[in-house]
Amino acid sequence: MTQPFFMQVFSIKIFFVLTLLVSAHISWAQQRPRPLQLSGLVLDGTEDRLLPVGYANIYVMGKGRGTYSDYNGFFSLVVERGDSLEFSAIGYKTVYFVVPDSMSDDRYSMVQLMTEDTVNLPTAVVFPWPSKEHFKLEFLAMDVSAEMQERAMRNLANERLRDMQVGVQMDANENADYYLRQQANRNYYIGQTPPMNIFNPLAWKEFFDAWKRGDFKKKGNR
């Protein structure tokens, strides 16, 4: 049984639309940039030292993704031809790199050199005492009354110093050092189980010594 004329026309139109969609998809896939694996090293090129720059940030600009180098300065990430990369690290000048768009291979290796960034601090001027005699007069005239001594003892008490230590937050350099130490320890034990102090004889010795000293006794039972 033959199909009606309008069904034949409808089938031809559907086939024509599908052909256009497939052709457009193939054309789009061919024109889309193919990703490639970019690997390399980030080195300190200041005065030709060529030392690894650990934990440097590698950011793919405009795409909101990236990675960072490991302790030895090695990194690897997937990029596209023509991407702009930003290399930054604490204490170094920011460097930019454009992935070549004329590459035919799917892998690319590179060595990125970075130079130290000099930070100019405000000038600090130290004014000395005019003379030893003037310093002697000022030192003898210093208020060393009982009230001042009591205030100094309160400020230097262990409890006061501990409270101040808890209340004072770490600055940017301390945070960066702590982060890098944590990452270094984590990368050091990649692929293996970190050691446990329960099998450490030195830790057991410290525990028994503390037990003998009575460090675990409650204050009310002393």
Sine and cosine of phi, psi and omega as CSV:
sin_phi,cos_phi,sin_psi,cos_psi,sin_omega,cos_omega
0.00,0.00,0.81,-0.59,-0.03,-1.00
-0.99,0.16,0.52,-0.85,0.02,-1.00
-0.97,0.24,0.47,-0.88,0.09,-1.00
-0.88,0.47,0.33,-0.95,-0.06,-1.00
-0.89,0.46,-0.66,0.75,-0.05,-1.00
-0.93,0.36,-0.49,0.87,0.07,-1.00
-0.93,0.36,-0.62,0.79,0.05,-1.00
-0.90,0.43,-0.66,0.75,0.03,-1.00
-0.90,0.43,-0.66,0.75,0.01,-1.00
-0.90,0.44,-0.66,0.76,0.02,-1.00
-0.90,0.43,-0.64,0.77,0.02,-1.00
-0.90,0.43,-0.66,0.75,0.01,-1.00
-0.90,0.43,-0.68,0.73,0.04,-1.00
-0.87,0.49,-0.70,0.72,0.02,-1.00
-0.89,0.46,-0.64,0.77,0.00,-1.00
-0.91,0.40,-0.66,0.75,0.01,-1.00
-0.91,0.41,-0.69,0.72,0.03,-1.00
-0.88,0.47,-0.63,0.77,0.04,-1.00
-0.89,0.46,-0.66,0.75,0.03,-1.00
-0.90,0.43,-0.66,0.75,0.01,-1.00
-0.90,0.43,-0.69,0.72,0.02,-1.00
-0.90,0.44,-0.67,0.74,0.01,-1.00
-0.90,0.43,-0.65,0.76,0.02,-1.00
-0.91,0.40,-0.63,0.78,0.02,-1.00
-0.91,0.41,-0.67,0.74,0.02,-1.00
-0.90,0.43,-0.67,0.74,0.02,-1.00
-0.90,0.43,-0.65,0.76,0.02,-1.00
-0.92,0.39,-0.63,0.78,0.01,-1.00
-0.91,0.40,-0.56,0.83,0.00,-1.00
-0.96,0.28,-0.55,0.83,-0.03,-1.00
-0.99,0.14,-0.38,0.93,-0.02,-1.00
-0.93,0.37,0.69,-0.72,0.02,-1.00
-0.89,0.46,0.72,-0.70,0.02,-1.00
-0.99,0.13,0.72,-0.70,0.01,-1.00
-0.94,0.33,0.39,-0.92,0.05,-1.00
-0.63,-0.78,0.38,-0.93,0.01,-1.00
-1.00,-0.04,0.90,-0.43,-0.01,-1.00
-0.97,-0.24,0.85,-0.52,0.01,-1.00
-0.77,-0.64,0.44,-0.90,0.01,-1.00
0.06,-1.00,-0.17,-0.99,-0.01,-1.00
-0.83,-0.56,0.59,-0.81,0.13,-0.99
-0.95,-0.31,0.90,-0.44,-0.10,-1.00
-0.86,-0.51,0.45,-0.89,0.08,-1.00
-1.00,0.09,0.95,-0.31,-0.02,-1.00
-1.00,-0.08,0.23,0.97,0.02,-1.00
-0.93,0.37,0.85,-0.53,0.01,-1.00
0.82,0.57,0.55,0.84,0.07,-1.00
0.84,0.54,0.60,0.80,0.01,-1.00
-0.98,0.18,-0.57,0.82,0.03,-1.00
0.81,0.58,0.78,0.63,0.08,-1.00
-0.99,-0.15,0.55,-0.84,-0.01,-1.00
-0.92,0.39,0.62,-0.79,0.09,-1.00
-0.98,-0.22,0.98,-0.21,-0.03,-1.00
-0.98,0.20,0.60,-0.80,0.10,-0.99
0.88,0.48,0.61,0.80,0.13,-0.99
-0.98,0.19,0.59,-0.81,-0.01,-1.00
-1.00,0.07,0.77,-0.63,0.09,-1.00
-0.89,-0.46,0.93,-0.37,-0.11,-0.99
-0.89,-0.45,0.76,-0.64,0.08,-1.00
-1.00,0.09,0.95,-0.30,-0.13,-0.99
-0.92,0.40,0.70,-0.71,0.03,-1.00
0.99,0.13,-0.03,1.00,-0.03,-1.00
-0.84,-0.54,-0.06,1.00,0.12,-0.99
0.91,0.41,0.50,0.86,0.03,-1.00
-0.56,-0.83,0.23,-0.97,-0.02,-1.00
0.14,-0.99,-0.33,-0.94,-0.01,-1.00
-0.39,-0.92,-0.13,-0.99,0.09,-1.00
-0.62,-0.79,0.44,-0.90,-0.02,-1.00
-0.97,0.26,0.41,-0.91,0.01,-1.00
-1.00,0.09,-0.21,-0.98,-0.06,-1.00
-0.88,0.48,-0.51,0.86,-0.02,-1.00
-1.00,-0.05,0.14,0.99,0.02,-1.00
0.99,0.11,0.10,0.99,-0.04,-1.00
-1.00,0.08,0.59,-0.81,0.07,-1.00
-0.57,-0.82,0.32,-0.95,0.05,-1.00
-0.36,-0.93,0.74,-0.67,0.04,-1.00
-0.41,-0.91,0.30,-0.95,0.00,-1.00
-1.00,-0.06,0.80,-0.60,0.01,-1.00
-0.73,-0.68,0.07,-1.00,0.09,-1.00
-0.88,-0.48,0.40,-0.92,0.00,-1.00
-0.89,0.45,0.75,-0.67,-0.04,-1.00
1.00,-0.06,-0.08,1.00,0.03,-1.00
-0.93,0.38,0.55,-0.84,0.07,-1.00
-0.97,-0.23,0.80,-0.60,-0.03,-1.00
-0.95,-0.33,0.57,-0.82,0.04,-1.00
-0.87,-0.49,0.86,-0.51,0.03,-1.00
-0.97,-0.25,0.84,-0.55,0.00,-1.00
-0.63,-0.78,0.52,-0.85,0.03,-1.00
-0.39,-0.92,0.42,-0.91,-0.01,-1.00
-0.92,0.39,0.81,-0.59,0.01,-1.00
1.00,0.04,0.09,1.00,-0.02,-1.00
-0.78,-0.62,0.43,-0.90,0.06,-1.00
-0.96,0.27,0.63,-0.78,0.01,-1.00
-0.94,0.34,0.71,-0.70,-0.05,-1.00
-0.85,-0.53,0.57,-0.82,0.00,-1.00
-0.87,-0.48,0.56,-0.83,-0.01,-1.00
-0.59,-0.81,0.69,-0.72,0.03,-1.00
-0.95,-0.30,0.82,-0.57,0.01,-1.00
-0.93,0.37,0.80,-0.60,-0.03,-1.00
-0.87,0.50,0.69,-0.73,0.01,-1.00
-1.00,-0.05,0.06,1.00,-0.01,-1.00
-0.97,-0.25,0.26,0.96,-0.04,-1.00
-0.99,0.14,0.61,-0.79,0.03,-1.00
-0.96,-0.26,-0.28,0.96,-0.02,-1.00
-1.00,0.00,0.33,-0.94,0.00,-1.00
-1.00,-0.08,0.08,1.00,0.03,-1.00
-0.73,-0.68,0.58,-0.82,-0.03,-1.00
-0.57,-0.82,0.74,-0.67,0.01,-1.00
-0.90,-0.44,0.56,-0.83,-0.05,-1.00
-0.47,-0.89,0.31,-0.95,0.12,-0.99
-0.81,-0.58,0.90,-0.45,-0.03,-1.00
-0.97,-0.22,0.86,-0.52,0.02,-1.00
-1.00,-0.07,0.63,-0.78,0.05,-1.00
-0.77,-0.64,0.53,-0.84,0.00,-1.00
-0.91,-0.43,0.49,-0.87,-0.03,-1.00
-0.92,0.40,0.56,-0.83,0.00,-1.00
-0.97,-0.24,0.84,-0.54,-0.01,-1.00
-0.99,0.10,0.80,-0.60,0.02,-1.00
-0.96,-0.27,0.89,-0.46,0.01,-1.00
-1.00,0.01,0.89,-0.45,0.03,-1.00
-1.00,0.03,0.40,-0.91,0.05,-1.00
-0.87,0.50,0.54,-0.84,-0.02,-1.00
-0.93,0.36,0.77,-0.63,0.05,-1.00
-0.96,-0.29,0.85,-0.53,-0.01,-1.00
-0.96,-0.29,0.84,-0.54,0.00,-1.00
-0.97,-0.23,0.84,-0.55,0.01,-1.00
-0.98,-0.20,0.91,-0.42,0.02,-1.00
-0.98,0.20,0.18,-0.98,0.10,-0.99
-0.92,0.39,0.57,-0.82,-0.03,-1.00
-0.85,0.53,-0.59,0.81,-0.03,-1.00
-0.33,-0.94,0.22,-0.98,0.05,-1.00
-0.91,0.42,-0.59,0.80,0.00,-1.00
-0.90,0.43,-0.65,0.76,0.04,-1.00
-0.90,0.43,-0.65,0.76,0.06,-1.00
-0.89,0.46,-0.65,0.76,0.01,-1.00
-0.88,0.47,-0.67,0.75,0.01,-1.00
-0.91,0.42,-0.69,0.73,0.00,-1.00
-0.92,0.39,-0.60,0.80,0.00,-1.00
-0.93,0.38,-0.67,0.74,0.01,-1.00
-0.93,0.36,-0.49,0.87,-0.01,-1.00
-0.99,0.11,0.02,1.00,-0.02,-1.00
-0.92,0.39,0.62,-0.78,-0.01,-1.00
-0.97,0.23,0.95,-0.32,0.01,-1.00
-0.87,-0.49,0.65,0.76,0.00,-1.00
-0.93,0.36,0.16,-0.99,-0.02,-1.00
-0.90,0.44,-0.57,0.82,0.02,-1.00
-0.90,0.43,-0.68,0.74,0.03,-1.00
-0.91,0.40,-0.63,0.78,0.03,-1.00
-0.91,0.42,-0.67,0.74,0.03,-1.00
-0.89,0.45,-0.65,0.76,0.03,-1.00
-0.90,0.43,-0.65,0.76,0.04,-1.00
-0.90,0.43,-0.64,0.77,0.02,-1.00
-0.91,0.41,-0.61,0.79,0.04,-1.00
-0.91,0.42,-0.65,0.76,-0.01,-1.00
-0.94,0.35,-0.46,0.89,-0.03,-1.00
-0.99,-0.12,0.09,1.00,0.02,-1.00
-0.92,0.40,0.51,-0.86,-0.05,-1.00
-0.88,0.47,-0.64,0.77,0.01,-1.00
-0.90,0.44,-0.66,0.75,0.01,-1.00
-0.90,0.44,-0.67,0.74,0.00,-1.00
-0.92,0.40,-0.60,0.80,0.04,-1.00
-0.91,0.40,-0.66,0.75,0.04,-1.00
-0.89,0.45,-0.64,0.77,0.03,-1.00
-0.92,0.40,-0.59,0.81,0.01,-1.00
-0.91,0.41,-0.62,0.78,0.01,-1.00
-0.94,0.34,-0.61,0.79,-0.07,-1.00
-0.97,0.23,-0.43,0.91,-0.03,-1.00
-1.00,0.06,0.84,-0.55,0.00,-1.00
-1.00,0.09,0.33,-0.94,0.02,-1.00
-0.96,0.27,0.56,-0.83,0.05,-1.00
-0.99,0.11,-0.11,-0.99,-0.08,-1.00
-0.90,0.43,-0.66,0.75,-0.02,-1.00
-0.92,0.40,-0.66,0.75,0.02,-1.00
-0.91,0.41,-0.64,0.77,0.06,-1.00
-0.89,0.46,-0.67,0.74,0.00,-1.00
-0.91,0.41,-0.68,0.74,0.03,-1.00
-0.89,0.45,-0.66,0.75,0.01,-1.00
-0.90,0.43,-0.68,0.74,0.01,-1.00
-0.89,0.46,-0.69,0.72,-0.01,-1.00
-0.92,0.40,-0.61,0.79,0.05,-1.00
-0.91,0.42,-0.65,0.76,0.03,-1.00
-0.90,0.44,-0.68,0.73,0.01,-1.00
-0.91,0.41,-0.62,0.79,0.01,-1.00
-0.91,0.42,-0.68,0.73,0.04,-1.00
-0.91,0.42,-0.62,0.78,0.00,-1.00
-0.92,0.39,-0.68,0.73,0.00,-1.00
-0.94,0.34,-0.44,0.90,-0.03,-1.00
-0.92,0.40,-0.53,0.85,-0.05,-1.00
-0.96,-0.28,0.39,0.92,0.04,-1.00
-0.91,0.41,0.77,-0.64,0.01,-1.00
1.00,0.08,0.05,1.00,0.00,-1.00
-0.56,-0.83,0.28,-0.96,-0.03,-1.00
-0.99,0.10,0.78,-0.62,0.03,-1.00
-0.89,0.46,0.52,-0.85,0.00,-1.00
-0.91,0.41,0.50,-0.87,0.02,-1.00
-0.93,-0.37,0.68,-0.74,-0.03,-1.00
-0.93,0.36,-0.22,0.98,0.01,-1.00
-0.92,0.40,-0.38,0.92,0.04,-1.00
-0.98,-0.19,0.19,0.98,-0.03,-1.00
-1.00,-0.09,0.91,-0.42,-0.02,-1.00
-0.90,0.43,-0.51,0.86,0.02,-1.00
-0.92,0.40,-0.61,0.79,0.04,-1.00
-0.91,0.42,-0.62,0.79,0.05,-1.00
-0.91,0.42,-0.62,0.79,0.02,-1.00
-0.90,0.44,-0.68,0.74,0.03,-1.00
-0.90,0.44,-0.58,0.81,0.02,-1.00
-0.91,0.42,-0.71,0.70,0.00,-1.00
-0.92,0.40,-0.62,0.78,0.05,-1.00
-0.89,0.46,-0.67,0.74,0.04,-1.00
-0.91,0.41,-0.57,0.82,0.03,-1.00
-0.91,0.41,-0.68,0.73,0.02,-1.00
-0.91,0.41,-0.58,0.82,0.02,-1.00
-0.96,0.29,-0.27,0.96,-0.03,-1.00
1.00,0.10,0.45,0.89,-0.03,-1.00
-0.93,0.37,-0.35,0.94,-0.06,-1.00
-0.99,-0.13,0.06,1.00,0.04,-1.00
-0.98,0.22,0.55,-0.83,0.06,-1.00
-0.96,0.29,0.54,-0.84,-0.04,-1.00
-0.89,0.45,-0.53,0.85,-0.03,-1.00
-0.95,0.32,-0.35,0.94,-0.01,-1.00
-1.00,-0.03,-0.05,1.00,-0.02,-1.00
-0.98,0.21,0.00,0.00,0.00,0.00
